[in-house]
């Protein structure tokens, strides 16, 4: 999972750099209300999803928390009066995704970490895009974001097929038959998390089985002096 951790740390550095060099919000203010936009958005989403018949007292409690988060966000905006509100909101959302993940996901699985980095990257990119691109420092940050996005895409693209092949090879040890038969059987019993990895999982598995059974390359001939 090292590539995902590297991306997460790079994202945190980008966020901190944006805070220090662009927003200039005092650290104590950001510690107190920095993820308020994220909190308000999650509370609003939660209220909207409540089923009919929910205890009105519970709804009122959530609504009061949402209003408090909105007031906190206004405090955050007041700390950077020259900055557009949408920029601050995007950064608050970006910090929120990363902060909540690090606080709650104790196992830091590759999939959940990568998903969090993608979400964080999305909102940091929005914030950068909302600011004028005339300054070189902002242009450089955009290039950094494109680079990070490319790494994220590459990690997502290659990690899943690799996991499918690894799973297939471990399962194939228990099955007998020609590679084509085994591949067909395995493709029919894919776990849910690997079901959408490939449009043709049977072919991917078949190729992995064939590759695993290939004999090692012959040693080069030894020549005398």
N, C-alpha and C positions, 0 to 999 in steps of 0.2 A: 504494500500500500504506500510505498515511499513517494511515488509520483503524486498521489493525491495529497499527502501531507506537505510536500513541497509546494504544491499549488495553493493549499490553504494558507501556509505561512507567507507565500508571496502576496496573496490577496490581503492578508492582515497588514503587511508592510505597505501595500498600496493605499489601503484605507487610512492608516495612520499618517502617511505622507500627505494625502489629500486633506486630512483634518488640519495638519500643522501648516502646510504651505498654501492652502487655498481658503479654507473656511476660517481658520484662526479662532475657533471657539475655545474658550478656556477649558482646560482639562477637567476641573472640578464640576463645571456645568455639564460637560458631556458625560461624565461618569454618572451624574444624577439623572439626566433626562435624555441621554444620547439615543436610546432605542425607543423613544416614546411614539414615533410614527408607526413603527412595527407593532408595538403593543396595541395602539388604537386600531390599526387595520385588522389584527387578529381578533380583537374583541368584537369589532363590527361584523366580521365574518362569522364568529361564533354565535352572535345574537341572531343573525339572519338565518342560521341553520337550526335554531331551536324549534322543536316540534310544537304543534298546537297543544294547548293544555299545560304547558310549562308553568310552574309556579310563578305568578307575577312578581313575587318578592325576589326570586332568582333573576328574573329579567331586569328588574330595577337595579339590583346589585351590579350586574354586568354593565348596564348602561352607565351607572355612576363611575365605574372603573374606566369605561371608554372616555367619558367626559374628562376625567382626571388626566388620562393619557393625552388628550387633545390640548389641555391646558399646559401640560408639560412640554408638548411639542411647540406651543407658542413661546414658551420660555426659551427653548432651544433656538428658535428663529430670532428672538430678540437679542440673543448673544452674537448674532452675525447679521446685523440690520441691512448691510449692503448686498447680501447674498439672496438670490431668488429663493422663494419658499420651496419650489419644486426640487431644487438642488439639495437643500437641507433634508427634505423628506426622503429623497432617494438614498442619501448617505445614511440616514437613520434606519431605513429599511435594510440596507446592506449590512450595517453593523448588527441589526437585530437578528437576521438570519444566522450570521456567524456566531454571535454571542449566545443565542439560545441553544444552538447546536452544541457548542463547546461545553455549555453548562449541563445539558441533559443527556447527550449521547455518550455514555461512559465507554462503550466499546469502540466508538469511532470506526464503524465499518466503512469499507472502501466505497460502497454504493451510496450510503447516506452522506458521507463526507463530500463525495464528488457532486452530488445533487446540491448540497449547501454551497459549495464553491461556485457552481453555475448560477444559482440564484443571486449570490453576493456579487458576482461579476456582472450580472445583468443590471443591477441597480447602480453599481459604481459606474458602469459604462453610461447609463442614462444621465447620471450627475455630470460626468465629464462632457457628454454631448450637449448638455444644456448651457455650458459655459462657452464663451467665445473661444474659438480655436486660433485666434490671432497670435497668442503668446506661444513661444517655443516650448515652454514647460508643459503647457496643456497638450500640444502636439505630441510631445514625447510620451506623455501619459497615455494618450490614445494608442500610440504604437505599442506601449507596454500591454495595454488591455487586449489589443488584437493578438499579441503574442501569447498571452495567458489563455485567451479564448481558444486559440489554435491548439495549445497543449491540452486543454480540457477536452476538446473534441477528439483529439488523437487518443487520449487515455480512454475515453468512453467507447471509441470505435474498436480499439484493439483488446481491451480488457475482457469484454463479454465473450467474444469468440474464443479467446484463450481459456476462459473458465468452462465454456461448453466442451472444448476439446479435452480438457483435464478431466471433467466429469465423465465424458464418454469413454476415455481410456481406462478409468478406474472401474466403470461398470462392465466394460468389455471383458475384463478378467474373469467374470463369472459366467460368461456366455460362450457357447460353442457355435461354430458354423463359419461360412465364408464371410469375408469382410462386408460384402454387400448385404448379406442377410442380417448380420449383427448391426450394421448401420441402420437398416430399416427398422429393426426392433427398438433400438435405442431412440431413434427419432420419434417413435410413437409413445415413448414414456418420458419425455423431457419434463423436468420440474418447471413449475410456473415461472420462476425467475429467469429461466433460459429459453422460454418458449418463443420469444420474439427476437432472438439474437440474429437469426439468419432466415432468409426467405427459403433456403434449401438446406435445412439442418442435416438431412440424410447425406447429402453430398459432402458437407463439411465434416461430418463424423467419419464417413468413408475415407476421405483423404487423410484424416488424422490417424485412422487405423493403419492405412497403407504406409504412411510415413513412419509410424512407430515400429512396423515390422521390417523396414528396410535394413539390410545388413550394413554394417559400418563400411566406410570407404576403405579400399585396400591400401595397405602401406605402400609408399613409393619404393621402387626397387633400390637395393643397396648396391652402390658402385664401388669398386675398389679404387685405391689411390693410384 
